[in-house]
Amino acid sequence: MQQHQLQTQLIHATADGEKTSDVREPIHLSTTFVRPEDGLPGPMVYSRLDNPNRLNLEKKLALLENAAEALSFSSGQAATLAVFQAVLEPGAHLLIPDDCYHGTRALLQLVLAQWQIAWDEVDMSNLEQVAATIGPNTRLIWLETPSNPLLKICDISAIAQLTKNKDILLACDNTWATPLVQQPLALGADLVMHSTTKYLGGHSDVLGGALMHRLNGPIAEKLRNIQRLGGAVPSPFDCWLLSRSLATFPLRMQAHQQNASTLAEYLDQHPKIEKVYFPGLSSHPGHAIAKEQMQGGFGGMLSIEVKGDQQKTLKLASSLRIFAHATSLGGVESLIEHRRSVEGTNPKSPENLLRVSVGIEAIADLIADFEQSFQLI
Ligand SMILES: Cc1ncc(COP(=O)(O)O)c(C=O)c1O
């Protein structure tokens, strides 16, 4: 059978390859499924284990990252926790980025505290530092590139080389870049994690997470068990919403990226802006690696430092009329956030930093919105 392109498959693919008479997929709310005459489990048993909407979604998620298997979860955090549970035994050590999503660090600090896990927070854009921090008990390296919120770029294939022939799993949170921009598995990562709440969902109305991998053996088995027995699975409706979103994902991502590039260039020239963090700018320290590694563009996220203090920065954010001053990212609507305010007791972000999730509104309107807001600070 002819292999269709990804854009087509994201609209038409189903888990079993069959088309039904429903042009759009129905939602399967039943939690239990009838057994065949022999009483043994049929293809579906119980919806924590499997559900037609989840299987269809997981088929598309696997296609996106060119993975052997995709497992969907009820949130990005549930997916990350599944990796930690599957890979780390008591006494294990892992590396996380010094600039990673704060919730990833919080899982280690607050949820896994009694597991006696050790970790180092490393500047992943510094290969020597990564190599020097790997120890005999290192079992996992967790990457996030671009990082959050400083958009640091690390070289996935160079770090994959460091894990070669070692008992270390390389995982990459690909939420910000998205699989249309960057393919960590092709660059040597073993596993990719997504908060599907972001670009894959794309409309800020569904929470979800996913793991895509090419592992076989005990870790793959453990991940499946954590998903199905732990039960942090997405509901059929959430799976349906996400499948629907994936149909427009390539188009949305193009618009996000175009808008982000134009906005980054505009802000980079603005006298009230101190600094723009966007890997598409040639001045970005990770630009050369990003150009090589992010083959589909530079993503839709950027951060800015405002000339001035926290008060002025907050005033700029709250004076914008189109950009909502809210957390999260990857939706069709533009968002802006003062990260320092939400980073808890040990904040890392500069006080004048704002993180911007550039939506798909008309770019002229987004720039005009910044213009009117700049007048007020
Ligand atoms: C990069 C990144 N990873 C993981 C997560 C966690 O995902 P979720 O909120 O879906 O649990 C987030 C959420 O903001 C994120 O930005």
The ligand as an SDF file (V2000), in Angstrom:
LIG
                    3D

 16 16  0  0  0  0  0  0  0  0999 V2000
    8.6700   21.6890   28.5950 C   0  0  0  0  0  0  0  0  0  0  0  0
    7.5790   21.1200   29.4320 C   0  0  0  0  0  0  0  0  0  0  0  0
    7.6510   19.8400   29.8110 N   0  0  0  0  0  0  0  0  0  0  0  0
    6.6860   19.2840   30.5750 C   0  0  0  0  0  0  0  0  0  0  0  0
    5.5990   20.0060   31.0110 C   0  0  0  0  0  0  0  0  0  0  0  0
    4.5430   19.3430   31.8720 C   0  0  0  0  0  0  0  0  0  0  0  0
    3.4180   19.0520   31.1340 O   0  0  0  0  0  0  0  0  0  0  0  0
    1.9160   19.0180   31.7150 P   0  0  0  0  0  0  0  0  0  0  0  0
    1.6040   20.3800   32.2250 O   0  0  0  0  0  0  0  0  0  0  0  0
    1.1030   18.5790   30.5350 O   0  0  0  0  0  0  0  0  0  0  0  0
    1.8960   18.0160   32.8220 O   0  0  0  0  0  0  0  0  0  0  0  0
    5.4880   21.3350   30.6360 C   0  0  0  0  0  0  0  0  0  0  0  0
    4.3310   22.1290   31.1130 C   0  0  0  0  0  0  0  0  0  0  0  0
    4.3320   23.3420   31.1260 O   0  0  0  0  0  0  0  0  0  0  0  0
    6.4990   21.9160   29.8280 C   0  0  0  0  0  0  0  0  0  0  0  0
    6.4530   23.1950   29.4450 O   0  0  0  0  0  0  0  0  0  0  0  0
  1  2  1  0
  2  3  1  0
  2 15  2  0
  3  4  2  0
  4  5  1  0
  5  6  1  0
  5 12  2  0
  6  7  1  0
  7  8  1  0
  8  9  2  0
  8 10  1  0
  8 11  1  0
 12 13  1  0
 12 15  1  0
 13 14  2  0
 15 16  1  0
M  END
$$$$
